[in-house]
Amino acid sequence: MGDWDALYATRTKNMRASEIRELLKLLDQPDIISFAGGIPDPALFPKDAIKAAYDAVLTKNADAALQYSVSEGYRPLREWLVQHMAGLGVACSIDNIIITTGSQQALDYLGKLFISPGDTVLTTWPTYLGALQAFNAYEPRYDRLNPEQGNMTPAAYREAAEAAGGEVQMAYLTADFSNPTGETVSHDGRIRLIELAHELDIPLIEDAAYQALRFDGEPTASMLALDCERSGDINNTRVIYSGSFSKTLTPGLRVGWICAAQPVVAKLVLIKQAADLHSPTINQMAIHHVAERDFTKQVEKVRGSYRQRRDYMLDALARFMPAGVTWTKPEGGMFVWVTLPEGMDGAALLAQALKTVRVAFVPGAAFHADGSGKNTIRLNYSLPNKEAIETGISRLGKLIADEMA
Amino acid sequence: MGDWDALYATRTKNMRASEIRELLKLLDQPDIISFAGGIPDPALFPKDAIKAAYDAVLTKNADAALQYSVSEGYRPLREWLVQHMAGLGVACSIDNIIITTGSQQALDYLGKLFISPGDTVLTTWPTYLGALQAFNAYEPRYDRLNPEQGNMTPAAYREAAEAAGGEVQMAYLTADFSNPTGETVSHDGRIRLIELAHELDIPLIEDAAYQALRFDGEPTASMLALDCERSGDINNTRVIYSGSFSKTLTPGLRVGWICAAQPVVAKLVLIKQAADLHSPTINQMAIHHVAERDFTKQVEKVRGSYRQRRDYMLDALARFMPAGVTWTKPEGGMFVWVTLPEGMDGAALLAQALKTVRVAFVPGAAFHADGSGKNTIRLNYSLPNKEAIETGISRLGKLIADEMA
């Protein structure tokens, strides 16, 4: 029997299970304190509201809920999202909105739409690991966005891309409470990114997965809202907004959306039709039912809970981390990003931490398109409770101090 | 403002809304009798069972139903499918099964896994339109399978593929009650296809969407079962089985599966992780709940209903079609394939039929990778009732006779 490996297309030949996936298997062990996940606290899911939603949908609207439907998504949900986007300063119509099976699918489709092999994608170092995984299927190279310290010039990005045999095709980042750093791009940084996208004439993907989870500080306008203001009309913008209900309502229904200029949405509808016909209608109806009634209340509940845990984690880091270790102070989201002393390796520390102090986290190199960031780690605080945070960070601080000694 | 068209990757630049999609918009008009759809009758959906399933899942298992989960799918559903596949003569384990968001997604992921631009995909003329749409995103050329009248030799397929600048990378067909023809490939035809796949060392995708819907005649073994027998073990086979609950239970939950050699499933898990993380867990749990209790009963119900409508349609065709028109006699599935007299154009006939007799169907050329088949049309009988079938076919027969006169 021949080898399957020989039969795969180039783009998929080198796909391997990520170390992080292997790592997550360890977390079933109950004595491990885990800051490794990136998942919401299920205690916050609006279970009763979701149960009532499915009951209502299957009582009143079963035929449509269970039948094939259109690729662009359930119209009342898209109408609700038009209002939701208006609240973020984005004037749009339902033709600017397509529903996706979670925002991960949005990244896959956008990669499919814009990236040819050898093209360049601009992103921050570090960036969302899942975005790199989604885009990698289309074989891009990456170059670095640095919205606060200074991006390269459009000409420099172009030259580097051409030298690598492709074109600069898109830019991607999470501007609010990013995964993995928890950091937020400033208003001026956003304006610089939007100008860069227009100068390069490329789409700028705004991953807004955590945007609603602001605990404190002043809200910064969405990049799509800023581009609408600059460009006069959403159909003249270059920002593609990728939204998600996963961090506010629940990830299990897999409902996200894209809001962008109409030609992009029309093309994504064709891609989706060919790729999975449509996201499950019943889930879109259920999400609409819950969002319409409870979105604001639910977001407040999640914010309140994560704000408290963010505080527990920042307190614990301040108490237990040795000098020479630094970390971000997120105003929202689910993560703190820790920089270890130069020369310390996050992956080696993880191996050690699992063995000796039974604490898990994600080494930072995985989030870097160029494999740098070895002395960084990502800590999640949305799932562990106060006691786990204090005990885990105390153990981790001691381990790091020992390693430094 | 620049033009978005210039920004798309090669593979998506030429995507256009299909004429069929435009056509389907017309069907909202209530006075049209439609044989154009390919959708199940919602009256047959097991609504009470599905409602009970969501209620049970959200009562007993809400945390897991609403949380992120693994890309390979909900384990109890995969275990149920191991038993289901055993019933089809396929001995496998859960490592041979991945859940997909409907079988359309399976086709997209298989295209992503196996096709590089310029490669050759073998399929029947005609074939499932959605498969052509899914594969087209990966820029293949197509060559023709002809399992009954005679495939080309492996060397001839190879030479043609190489002359076109690629390799023969996979074969795809619906062997049972195909969309669009309703025809089934014989046992000998299946054996020839399996031998061809092994000789060419390529995967042979068995689209089994309609396989459970046999009304009469002797069942023919699944190609995967035949390859297991030939190759001794599923992990030595080249057949990739794509299954779906859409035609038996409901399409709205978007649950399908792939059953194949373990290395292929492992690779598809990585693709799925990067492309949408996982199919909605809550829907997988609900489908499992219903399948476990009602699958056999539900399949019997659907078969009985569609058998009757198939009979109504074949009777009506015999009564109302003029000499010179021929059609298939499907033993299952949802479609009859009509061949019009040479020189008559299905697309022109549709335009005429919509205008004068208010009857809709799908012109056959869309299902041909080479655009041939202009004098064919697809008729669906799973949705219209007896009266609609008789009235619609009577009107259509008269129109065709008039056109021939």
HADDOCK unambig.tbl for C-alpha pairs under 7 A between the chains (distance, minus, plus):
assign (segid A and resid 1 and name CA) (segid B and resid 236 and name CA) 6.30 0.50 0.50
assign (segid A and resid 4 and name CA) (segid B and resid 263 and name CA) 7.00 0.50 0.50
assign (segid A and resid 7 and name CA) (segid B and resid 114 and name CA) 6.51 0.50 0.50
assign (segid A and resid 8 and name CA) (segid B and resid 113 and name CA) 5.61 0.50 0.50
assign (segid A and resid 8 and name CA) (segid B and resid 114 and name CA) 4.62 0.50 0.50
assign (segid A and resid 9 and name CA) (segid B and resid 113 and name CA) 5.72 0.50 0.50
assign (segid A and resid 9 and name CA) (segid B and resid 114 and name CA) 4.63 0.50 0.50
assign (segid A and resid 9 and name CA) (segid B and resid 115 and name CA) 5.31 0.50 0.50
assign (segid A and resid 9 and name CA) (segid B and resid 116 and name CA) 5.27 0.50 0.50
assign (segid A and resid 10 and name CA) (segid B and resid 116 and name CA) 6.81 0.50 0.50
assign (segid A and resid 12 and name CA) (segid B and resid 113 and name CA) 5.78 0.50 0.50
assign (segid A and resid 17 and name CA) (segid B and resid 270 and name CA) 6.51 0.50 0.50
assign (segid A and resid 39 and name CA) (segid B and resid 68 and name CA) 6.94 0.50 0.50
assign (segid A and resid 42 and name CA) (segid B and resid 63 and name CA) 5.64 0.50 0.50
assign (segid A and resid 42 and name CA) (segid B and resid 67 and name CA) 6.63 0.50 0.50
assign (segid A and resid 47 and name CA) (segid B and resid 62 and name CA) 6.92 0.50 0.50
assign (segid A and resid 51 and name CA) (segid B and resid 55 and name CA) 6.92 0.50 0.50
assign (segid A and resid 51 and name CA) (segid B and resid 58 and name CA) 6.14 0.50 0.50
assign (segid A and resid 55 and name CA) (segid B and resid 51 and name CA) 6.92 0.50 0.50
assign (segid A and resid 58 and name CA) (segid B and resid 51 and name CA) 6.15 0.50 0.50
assign (segid A and resid 62 and name CA) (segid B and resid 47 and name CA) 6.91 0.50 0.50
assign (segid A and resid 63 and name CA) (segid B and resid 42 and name CA) 5.63 0.50 0.50
assign (segid A and resid 65 and name CA) (segid B and resid 252 and name CA) 6.00 0.50 0.50
assign (segid A and resid 66 and name CA) (segid B and resid 250 and name CA) 5.79 0.50 0.50
assign (segid A and resid 66 and name CA) (segid B and resid 251 and name CA) 6.13 0.50 0.50
assign (segid A and resid 66 and name CA) (segid B and resid 252 and name CA) 3.87 0.50 0.50
assign (segid A and resid 66 and name CA) (segid B and resid 253 and name CA) 6.48 0.50 0.50
assign (segid A and resid 67 and name CA) (segid B and resid 42 and name CA) 6.63 0.50 0.50
assign (segid A and resid 67 and name CA) (segid B and resid 250 and name CA) 6.71 0.50 0.50
assign (segid A and resid 67 and name CA) (segid B and resid 251 and name CA) 5.61 0.50 0.50
assign (segid A and resid 67 and name CA) (segid B and resid 252 and name CA) 4.71 0.50 0.50
assign (segid A and resid 68 and name CA) (segid B and resid 39 and name CA) 6.95 0.50 0.50
assign (segid A and resid 68 and name CA) (segid B and resid 251 and name CA) 5.73 0.50 0.50
assign (segid A and resid 68 and name CA) (segid B and resid 252 and name CA) 5.53 0.50 0.50
assign (segid A and resid 101 and name CA) (segid B and resid 276 and name CA) 6.61 0.50 0.50
assign (segid A and resid 102 and name CA) (segid B and resid 276 and name CA) 6.67 0.50 0.50
assign (segid A and resid 104 and name CA) (segid B and resid 275 and name CA) 6.20 0.50 0.50
assign (segid A and resid 104 and name CA) (segid B and resid 276 and name CA) 4.89 0.50 0.50
assign (segid A and resid 104 and name CA) (segid B and resid 277 and name CA) 6.68 0.50 0.50
assign (segid A and resid 105 and name CA) (segid B and resid 275 and name CA) 5.35 0.50 0.50
assign (segid A and resid 105 and name CA) (segid B and resid 276 and name CA) 4.50 0.50 0.50
assign (segid A and resid 108 and name CA) (segid B and resid 275 and name CA) 5.14 0.50 0.50
assign (segid A and resid 113 and name CA) (segid B and resid 8 and name CA) 5.61 0.50 0.50
assign (segid A and resid 113 and name CA) (segid B and resid 9 and name CA) 5.72 0.50 0.50
assign (segid A and resid 113 and name CA) (segid B and resid 12 and name CA) 5.76 0.50 0.50
assign (segid A and resid 114 and name CA) (segid B and resid 7 and name CA) 6.51 0.50 0.50
assign (segid A and resid 114 and name CA) (segid B and resid 8 and name CA) 4.62 0.50 0.50
assign (segid A and resid 114 and name CA) (segid B and resid 9 and name CA) 4.62 0.50 0.50
assign (segid A and resid 115 and name CA) (segid B and resid 9 and name CA) 5.29 0.50 0.50
assign (segid A and resid 116 and name CA) (segid B and resid 9 and name CA) 5.25 0.50 0.50
assign (segid A and resid 116 and name CA) (segid B and resid 10 and name CA) 6.77 0.50 0.50
assign (segid A and resid 130 and name CA) (segid B and resid 274 and name CA) 6.31 0.50 0.50
assign (segid A and resid 133 and name CA) (segid B and resid 274 and name CA) 5.12 0.50 0.50
assign (segid A and resid 134 and name CA) (segid B and resid 274 and name CA) 4.61 0.50 0.50
assign (segid A and resid 134 and name CA) (segid B and resid 275 and name CA) 5.67 0.50 0.50
assign (segid A and resid 236 and name CA) (segid B and resid 1 and name CA) 6.39 0.50 0.50
assign (segid A and resid 250 and name CA) (segid B and resid 66 and name CA) 5.80 0.50 0.50
assign (segid A and resid 250 and name CA) (segid B and resid 67 and name CA) 6.72 0.50 0.50
assign (segid A and resid 251 and name CA) (segid B and resid 66 and name CA) 6.12 0.50 0.50
assign (segid A and resid 251 and name CA) (segid B and resid 67 and name CA) 5.60 0.50 0.50
assign (segid A and resid 251 and name CA) (segid B and resid 68 and name CA) 5.74 0.50 0.50
assign (segid A and resid 252 and name CA) (segid B and resid 65 and name CA) 5.98 0.50 0.50
assign (segid A and resid 252 and name CA) (segid B and resid 66 and name CA) 3.86 0.50 0.50
assign (segid A and resid 252 and name CA) (segid B and resid 67 and name CA) 4.70 0.50 0.50
assign (segid A and resid 252 and name CA) (segid B and resid 68 and name CA) 5.55 0.50 0.50
assign (segid A and resid 252 and name CA) (segid B and resid 280 and name CA) 5.48 0.50 0.50
assign (segid A and resid 252 and name CA) (segid B and resid 281 and name CA) 5.66 0.50 0.50
assign (segid A and resid 252 and name CA) (segid B and resid 282 and name CA) 6.44 0.50 0.50
assign (segid A and resid 253 and name CA) (segid B and resid 66 and name CA) 6.47 0.50 0.50
assign (segid A and resid 253 and name CA) (segid B and resid 280 and name CA) 5.08 0.50 0.50
assign (segid A and resid 253 and name CA) (segid B and resid 282 and name CA) 6.59 0.50 0.50
assign (segid A and resid 254 and name CA) (segid B and resid 280 and name CA) 5.52 0.50 0.50
assign (segid A and resid 270 and name CA) (segid B and resid 17 and name CA) 6.53 0.50 0.50
assign (segid A and resid 274 and name CA) (segid B and resid 130 and name CA) 6.31 0.50 0.50
assign (segid A and resid 274 and name CA) (segid B and resid 133 and name CA) 5.13 0.50 0.50
assign (segid A and resid 274 and name CA) (segid B and resid 134 and name CA) 4.62 0.50 0.50
assign (segid A and resid 275 and name CA) (segid B and resid 104 and name CA) 6.20 0.50 0.50
assign (segid A and resid 275 and name CA) (segid B and resid 105 and name CA) 5.35 0.50 0.50
assign (segid A and resid 275 and name CA) (segid B and resid 108 and name CA) 5.14 0.50 0.50
assign (segid A and resid 275 and name CA) (segid B and resid 134 and name CA) 5.68 0.50 0.50
assign (segid A and resid 276 and name CA) (segid B and resid 101 and name CA) 6.60 0.50 0.50
assign (segid A and resid 276 and name CA) (segid B and resid 102 and name CA) 6.66 0.50 0.50
assign (segid A and resid 276 and name CA) (segid B and resid 104 and name CA) 4.90 0.50 0.50
assign (segid A and resid 276 and name CA) (segid B and resid 105 and name CA) 4.50 0.50 0.50
assign (segid A and resid 277 and name CA) (segid B and resid 104 and name CA) 6.69 0.50 0.50
assign (segid A and resid 280 and name CA) (segid B and resid 252 and name CA) 5.47 0.50 0.50
assign (segid A and resid 280 and name CA) (segid B and resid 253 and name CA) 5.07 0.50 0.50
assign (segid A and resid 280 and name CA) (segid B and resid 254 and name CA) 5.52 0.50 0.50
assign (segid A and resid 281 and name CA) (segid B and resid 252 and name CA) 5.66 0.50 0.50
assign (segid A and resid 282 and name CA) (segid B and resid 252 and name CA) 6.45 0.50 0.50
assign (segid A and resid 282 and name CA) (segid B and resid 253 and name CA) 6.60 0.50 0.50
